[in-house]
Amino acid sequence: MNIKVLDTTLRDGEQTPGVSLTPLEKLRIATKLDEIGVDFIEAGSAITSEGERESIKGITQQGFNAEILSFSRPLTVDIDYCLDCDVDGVNLVVPTSDLHISDKLKTTPDKLLDLSNTAIDYCKDHGLIVELSAEDASRSDVDFLKSVFLNAIEHDADRICVCDTVGILTPDSSFELFSKLNDIEVPIAVHCHNDFGLAVANTLSALKGGASEFHSTINGIGERAGNTSFEECVVSIDRLLPEFSTNVKINEIYDISKLVARSTGVYIQPNKAIVGENAFAHESGIHSDGIIKNSATYEPMTPELVGRKRKFIVGKHMGTHGLDNRLKELGLNVDKDQLQQICNDIKDLADKGKTVTDVDLQAIADNVLEINHEDRIKLDELTIVSGNKVMPTASVKITFDDDEILNAGVGLGPVDAAINALKTLDVFSDVDLIEYHVDAITGGTDAFIDVIIKLQKGEKVVSARGTEPDIINASVKAYIAGVNRLLRD
């Protein structure tokens, strides 16, 4: 059975505290959602603001394959704003629990039913697709909930949705509720919140109970504890529920996860399933050894399935097999005795509470192998001009082999300007800065700054570190050190 996916990142997801997307950011996310095969995109809530309507119009004008919807209350004013945005349909949200009907709307079930039916008629008269969502359905009387849905169908609603608005379902109760509704003749959707951490499990149980569509957000963002996680639900269906499928291009899940994280500023916890940085990372020696022999020993899926790559982490829990694999990735070949010595030195460092980076690994390996490198690039001078009314500008003078080179650059800040001054030189032109991390080693404004960067040239990736009292000097030092390493091969 093919399961349809309604993504509400741009509406319910944007209700995450502190998140406010620009029209351009919304369009980028919607474009990617359409590219990866999402069936329905809830582009926003047209009643919210003029800026929100501008965002929705920008999406509806693209001619996407996905059906574009706006959130709407069962009110003419809301529906008119949806029509102005030229959406394909509406997610018409109608509260159905006694709590919401009496305490929030201050009305009666009969009046609520009339309001719902009238709104559906108005939508259909104006050519809109209607998905009727029962808000707080999981705390509603099932007979009344069903009567709302059956009335909606009589008034030509296209789909219905059961909303677990405060996340109080369990997998068992979710299956039971949807089993009671699966004789309804139009497609039934499930919309779960994650207040008890059960949104994905409840969504999967709803599908088993008869739902044929689910609502979700990228990275599970949303108000309070968030919504059903798009990536977790899609991959679980693909890997764990063979009777179901979706139209989503699973290998592009990581790309859209990163896009949404960057756009919203809601970054992903490292241990998050599927898209967290540790989801395919291995440090334990037993695990690393098993993964190298057969990845299925400790991975339920390949990282490539979701657009990821496997990582072996250097630390005190690692074994020699994983370490040897990581050294080879860095272009270092060692014998058995050298490998054991490097492993011992890393464990000693980690036992002191130190996080072991690739920079530390390289330094330890160089020491064991007694490698002394002559740097081809040396920094001679660095000058920065910056201020609240001055475009940050940097000039650098370096020695490359025996040649002196002088260059200047501008940027958004002094560090950006200094790196830009270097990047325009030929020797740096094909080097990409892919990670930049800053830590203050000591407290106070005179703290030593530790800058760790990751650079890429072609297929080779290296890490480098710079430690200085000045963040600009530390950044330039790290950048040049990394390029020197790239030039050694």
N, C-alpha and C positions, 0 to 999 in steps of 0.2 A: 504494500500500500504506500502510495506517495504522500508524504506529509508536507503540507504547505507551511511556510515560515513568514510570519509578520514581524518585521523588525521595528521596534519602537525606541531605538537609541536616540532619535532626533526629537522625541516627545517625552516619553517616560524617563529615558536616560538623561535627558537634559534637565530633568527635575532634581538631579543630584545636587545637594547643597554646594554652592560655589561655582557651578558650571553654567556658562552662558556662551553659546556658539554664535559666531558671526554667520551671515548668509553664505559667505564663501566656504567656511568650514563645513556648514551643513551640506552644501552642494558637493563638496569633495567626498564626504562620507556617503551621501546618497548615491553618487556615481559608482563608488566602490561596491556598495551594497547591491546595486543593479548588476554590476559586472560579475559578482560571485554567485548570482542566481537566487537572491532573495525574492520571494513571490510578491509580498506586499510591504510597502514602506510607509509607516506613519510619519509624515514629514514634519509634524508639529501640531499646534493648536491654534487655528486661525483667529480665534477670539482674543488671543493673548495681547497682541500689540501690532503696530504697523510694521515693525521690523520682522516680526514672526511671519506676517503675511508676505512680506517681500521674500523671505527665505523660502516659503512654500511655493510661491509663484516661480522662483528661480528653478525649483526642482520640477514642477509640473511642465515647464516649457522644454524640457530636455528630450521628451519622447522616449522615456525609459520603457523597458519591457515590463518592469514591475508595476503593479497597481499602486497608485499614490493616494494616500488617505490623509485626512485631518481628523484630529480628535474633535468631538462636538458634544455638548450637552443637548438634551431634547428640547432646545429652544430655537425659535425662528431666527433670532439675531445671530446665534452661533452658526446655524446652517447657511444663512446668507453670506457670512464671511467666508465660509468654506467654498461656496459657489463662486465668490469673487476671485478665489485663488485657483479656480479651474481644476480642482482635484477630481480624481476618478470616483472617489467614494468617501464615506465618513465612518469613523469608529464612533458610533453613537452610544454614549455611556449613560446607562440608566440605573440608579441605585435600586436594589431589590430587597435588602435586609430591613427588618422592622426598625433596627437602630438608625439606619440612614434615612429611611422614609419619615419616621416620626421626629427624630432629634435633629437631623440635618436639614431636610426639606420642609419639615413642619406640615406634612400633608398626610393623605391616607393611601392605602394600597390601591383603591379603586381610581382615585385621581391620578396616581402615578401611572397606572395602566393606560388611562386615557391620554396622558401626556406623552407616553411612549408611542402609542399608536398614531397620534396626531403628527408627531415628529417624523415618524417613518413615512407616513403619507406625503408629507411636505417634501421630504428627500426624494422619494420615488417620482413625484410629480415633476421634479426638476432634474430628473435623469441621473441621480446619484446612486452608486452602489452602497448598500447599507450592511454594515456588520454591527449588530446590536450586542453591546457588551454589558452584562449584568454586573454592576459594581457591588462588591461585598457578597457575591453569590454564595461563597462558602459558608456564610453565616445566615443565609436566607432559608425560609421555609421552602422545601423542595417542591411542594405542590404549587405554591405561588410562583416560584421561579419558573416552573414548567409552563404555567399559564401565561406568564409574560412572554416566554419564547414562542408559544403556540400562537398567541395573538400577533406577535411580530411577523411570524411566517404568513399568517392570513393577510397581513398588510404588505406582503411581498418583500420582507427582509431577506437578504441574500445569504447571510451567515449569522451565526450567533456565537457568543463567547462567554465563558464562565470565568469570572475574575476572583482569584483568591487574594483579595485586596490587602489583607494584613498577614498573609502567609501562615494561616493556622491549619491548613490541610496537612495530613500525613500521607505517605504513599498508599496506605490501605484506604483511608477515607476518600482520597482523590479518585481511586479506581472505583469505589462504590458509588460516588456521586455521578461520575460520568457514565457508569453502567446503567443508572436510572434514567439517563437522558439520551441514550444512544438509539432510541427509536424515533427521534426527531429527524425530519426528512431533509433538512439543510445541513451543510457542514458545521461542525461544532469546534470552536477553538478553546484553548486554555491559556490563561494569563495569570502567572504566579509571581508572588513577591517572596523575598528570601529572608523574612524576619527570623525564622528558626533554622536557616541554612538548608531548607528542604525544597527549594524552588525547582531545581533540575529533577530531583527524584519524583516530586509531585507531578511535574509535566510529563515525564516518561510514563508514570502510572495512568495519567489521564489519557494518553495515547492508547495504552492497552485497554482502557475502559471504553474507548469509542471516539475520542477526539481525533480530528484529522488535520488540525492546524494548531500551531503554538505561537505565542508571542514571546519575544525575548529582546535583550539588549546586548550589544557587544561588550564583553568583559563583565557582564552582569551589573552594569552601573544602574543607578536609579535612586529614588528617595529612600531614606532609612537604610536598610540593609541591601537594597538593590532588587533587581529582577532576575528572572531566569537567565542564566548565562547562555548566550547564543552559541559560543564555541563548544561549551561543554555538552549542550543538548544535541547539537548537530553531530558531533563526533561520537557521542554515546549511541545515537540512533544508528550511525554507520557501523560501529564496531560491536555493539551489544544487542541490538534489536534487529535481527536479520529480516523480520517480517515487514519492516518499514524502510523508507528511503526518503531523501530530500533532493532538491535540485541544486544544492549548494556545492560550489567548487571548494572542496575541503582543503586543498593544498594552498589556498589563498587566505585561510583563516588568520594566520599569524600576521599577515600584512595589514589586514583591516583592524586587527586588535591593536597593533602599534599605532596606526593612524588615529584611532579613537582616543587612545591614551595620550598621544601628543596634543590632539586638538582640545581635549577636555581638561588636561592637566591632572586627570585621575590616573595615577600610575598603578601598574599591576604588581600585586604582591609576588615575591619571588617564587613561592611554592604554589601559585595558582595552577590548577589543572590546565593542560593543553598549551597555554600561552605564557605561563610564568617562566622566568629565566632559569629556574631550577627543574623545570618539568622533564628535561632530557639531559640533566647534568648528573655526573656520577663522581663521587669521591671515594667511597668505601672500596677497599681493595677487593673484597669478595665480589661486590657488584661489578666493578670495572673488569675483573678477570672474566666473569660470566658474560658481560656485554661483548667483550672482544671475541670470545669464542662463538657466541650466538646471541644476538641482541634480544631475542625473545625471552631469554632467561630473566631479565629484569625490566623489560619494556613491553607494555601491552600493545603498543603500536610503534611503527617507525616514526622518527621525528619528521622525515620527509613527507609523510602523509599530510601533515598540517603546515608544511612550509618551514620546518625547523631544521636545525642541525644538532647533533649530539655533542656534548662537551664532557671532557674529563677534567675534574677539578683537582688542583694540587692542594694537599693538606695533610694533616696528621693521620687521617683515616685511610689514606690511599695505600695501594700496594704497588709493587714494582711493575706489574703488567700495565696498569693505567699510566704510571709515570713514564715508562718507556714509550708508550703510545704518544703521550704529550710531548716528550722530547723530540720524537721523530717529526711531529707537526711543526716544531720550531727549527727543524733542520739539523738536529744534533743526534749523532749516533754514538753510543757508549757501549763499553763492554760490561760484563756482569758485575765486576768489582766496582767500577765507576758508578753504575746504576745504583748499587746498594749504598754507596757513600753519599750520593746525591739524595737518595731517599732518607737516609739517616739525618742529614743536615736539614732537610725540610721539616722533618718531624721535630727536631730540636727547636727550630724557629717557631713552629706552630704551637709547641708546648708552652712557649712563653707568651701565648695569647696573640701572636701576630698572624694576621691574614696573609697568606702567601700568594703573591701575585705572579704573573708571568715575568715581571721584571726581577723579582726575587729569584725565581727559578732560573732565569738566564744567568744571573750573577753567581748563584751557587754552582751551576753547571760549568760556567767559565772557570771558577776557582778550582773545581775538582779536575777539570781537563787542562788546567793551567794555560788558558787561552788569554792572550793579551792583544787587544785590538787597537790599532792606530786609527783614530777618527779622521775621516777625510774632510769633514765639515767642522769648523771651529767658529764660535761666536766671538767677534772682536768688540763690537759696540752695539748697544741698543738704546735708542732714545724715544721717549714717549711724550706726546703732548695731548692733554685731555682736560675737560672741564665741563661745567653744566651748559655752556654756550659755545663749545668748541667741538668740532668733529674729531673724535679720537684719531690721532695720526701717529704712526710709528716709522722710524728709520732704522735699518739694520745694516751692519757691515760684517760680513763673514769672510772667512778664508776657506776656499774649496780647493783641495789639493794645494797648489801653489798660487792660486789666483785670488785676489781680493775683489769682492763684489759688494756694491752698495745699492740698497733699494729702499723704497718707502711704500707704505700702504695705509689705508683708512679702514675703519670698521665700526661696528655698533658699540664697542667698548675697547679699552686699551689692549686687552689680551687678543681680541679679534683683529685689531689693527696690526699687532705685532705678527700674528700668524699669517695674515694676509700679505704682509710685506715679504715674508719668506716664500709663501706659496706661489707668487708670481715669478720667482726665479726658476730657471729651467730644471735645475736639479730636484726641485720639489714639485714640479708640475703634474706628475702622474701619481702623486701620493695623496690618498684620501684619509682624512681624520674621521674615524668612525665612532670613537668613544672618548670622552673627556670627563675626568672625575677629580674633584678637589676636596681635600681634607685639611683642617687646621690641626696640626699635631699637638700644639700647646694652646693654652687659653690666652685671652687678651688680644689687643690690637697689634701686638708685636709677635704674634704667633708664627711659628714656622709653618709654611704651607707645603703640603705634599700633593703634587699634581701627577696623576697617572693617566696616560693616554694610550689609545690603540690606533695604529696606523695600518693602512692596507695599500699594497702596490701589486697590482695584478691579483694573483691567487695567494700571495704571501701576506700574513697578518702578524704584526709584532706589537709588543707593549713596551713602554718606556716611562721613566719616572724622572721628575725634577723636584728637588726639595730646596727651598729658599725662603727667606723671610718675606720676599716680594712675590706675589702671585704671578706677575707678568714675567719676571725672570725665570721663575720655576716652570711656567708653561713653555716658554721658548726653549729652555734647557731640555725639557722632556721631548719636545717636538724634534729638536735637532738630534738628540740621542737616538730617537726612533728612526729617523731617516738614515743616520749613520749605520744602524743595524741593517736596514733594508739594502744599503749599498754594499754590504759585505759579501753578498752572494753574486 
